Amino acid sequence: MSNALTAAVAGFGTGLSLIVAIGAQNAFVLRQGVRRDAVLAVVGICALSDALLIALGVGGVGAVVVAWPGAIEAVGVVGGAFLLCYGALAARRVLRPGTGLRTDGEAAGSRRRAVLTCLAMTWLNPHVYLDTVFLLGSLAADRGPLRWTFGLGAAAASLCWFAALGFGARLLGRFLARPGAWRVLDGLVAVTMLALGAMLVLGS
């Protein structure tokens, strides 16, 4: 029992250390959170996607994918281009600001758009595969029969982080109701997306 708890805690800590870093996915979840736009759907997609990728890594798929490195390069090009486009849109919002944070209800169109964008942010980002499938998968393999317990801890860390980021961002709602503050957030999102997109395209 103590060995299983140790493995789960180790997986939780490892998973948290990998996803807390500022990245495209976290920036998107934060933006959706402060807008209160499809937060539950976005958090659910991120957490479930991570859980699936972690399960694939623990199951040994990472070793199989290594045999086709061209697949990761292709994902890098497509994902990089997507991040560049999203970053350009965020930069445009900085240059043409609106009236501040909207706190009214979510429109069906915006929810569909948020879901599709979140799926692209997650599944077109090769860093997600490197962190969850390859790195976590290899670390879990060292745990032997407790590798699935380790993976469960990592998946729990992902769920806790995205829930805290998405729903906790509402605390910033009053501050971001001002157009100037919203421009700062969009500026940070734009810099993050453009930098990551350029690195992905050039690296691939």
N, C-alpha and C positions, 0 to 999 in steps of 0.2 A: 504493500500500500504506500509506504514511504517512497519507494523507488518510482512508482507511478506519479506521485505528487511532485517529486523532484523533476521528472521529465516534463510534466505539464507546465510547471513554473518556468523551467528553462525554455520551453517552446514559447511561452507567453512573452518572456523577456526578449528573446531573440526576434520574434515577430514584431514586437513593438519597436525595437531599435531599428528595424528595417523600414517601417512605414511612417515613422514620425518625421523623417527628413522632408524638407519642403520640396514638393514636386508638382507636376501637372495635375495629378489626380487630387491631391490634398487641396491645391488652390481652387480647383473646381468645386469640391465639396464645400469648402469655406464660403465661396461665393453663393452657392445655392442656399447654404444655411442662413446667411445674413439676409438673403432675399425672401426666405421662407417659401422657396419654390421647389416643389417635388422632393422635399428633404428625405422623407421616408423611403421613396423609391430609389433615390441616389445612394443613400446609406445602405439600403438592402442590396443593391447591385454590387457596390464595392465590396461589402463583406462576403456575400455569397460567391462572387468571382474569386476573391482571395482564397476562400475555403476550398473551392474546386481546384484552383491551381496548386494549393498546398497539398491537397489529396493526390493530385497527379504526381507532384514531386516526391511525396512519401512513397507512392506506389512504384516509383522507379522510371517514370516516363522521361524524366530529365536526361537520363543516360541514353535513351533512344533518340531524343531530339538532337543530341550533340552530333549524331551521325550525319545530320543534314544542316550544317551551319548556314547554308544559303537561305534557309527559311527565316532565321533570325535577322539576316541582313535585309530581306524583303520587308519584314515587319517593321524594321527600323526606318526604311525609306518612307513607307506609307504613313507610319505613325509620326515621323518627323514632319512630313508635309501637312498632316492634320494639325499638329501643334502650331506650326507656323501660321496657318490660316486662322486658328482660334486666337493666337496671340495678336495677329493683325486686327482682328475684330475688337479685342480688348483695348488695343492702342487707339483705335478709332473712337471708342467710347470716351477715352481720356481727352481726346481733342474736341469731341462733340458731346459734352456731358449732358445728362438729363436733369431732372429736378430732385434727385436724391433717391433714397431707398423706397421701393414700393412695398407696402406691407399688406396689401389687399389680397384677395384670394388668388388661387392658382388657376390659370386658364388651361384648358385641355391641350391646346397647341403647345404652350410652353412646357407642359409636363412631358409630352411626347418628345419634344426637342431635347429636354434635359435628360431623358432616359437614353436617347440615341447618342447624345454627346458623351454621357457617362460610360456607355458601353465602348465607345471608340477610345476614350481616355484610358480605359482599363485594358482592353484586349489588343490595342494597337501600340502599346508601350512595351518595348522589349525588355526594359528594366524590370517590369513586373515579372516576366518569365525568369529572368536571371535571379531575382530575389526569392521568389516563391518556389518555382519549380526546381531550379538548379541548387541554389544555396541552401534553402531550408530543407530540400529533399536530401542533400548530401549530409547535412547536420543530423537530420532525423535518422538516416541510415546508421549512424554511429550509435544510436540508442538501441539497436537490435530489436527485440520483441516489443519494446516500448516506443517504437518510432511513431506509431499512430497516436499515442498519448501526447508525444511531443508536438505532432502536427495539430492535434486538437487544441493544445495550448496556444499555438501560433495563430490558429483561426479565431480563437476567443480574443486574442489581442487585437486582431484586425477589426472585429466587430465592436469592441469597446472604443477603439480609437476613432473609427468613422462615426459612430454614434455620438461621441463627445464632440467631435469636430463639427458635425452637421447640426445637431440640436443645440450645442453650446454656443454656436455662432450667433444665435438669436439675442444673446446678451449684448451684442454689438449693434443691435438694430437702431437704438436711439442715436448712437454716435454716427452711424452711417446714414442716418436720415438726411444728413447735410451733403449737398452735392460735392463739396470739396473733399470730404472724407471718402466718398465713393470713388472719386477720381484717383485718389491715392491707392485704394484697393485694386482698381482696374489697372493702374500703372504697374503694381507689383505682379498682378496676374500676367500682364502683357510681357514684362521682362522675363518672368519665369518660363512662360510658354515659348517665347521666341528663342531664348537661350537653349532650352532643352530640345526644341525642334531642330535648331541649327546643328547641335551636337549629334543628334540622331542621324540626320541626313549626311553630315560630313563623316561621321564614324562608320556609317554603312557603306 
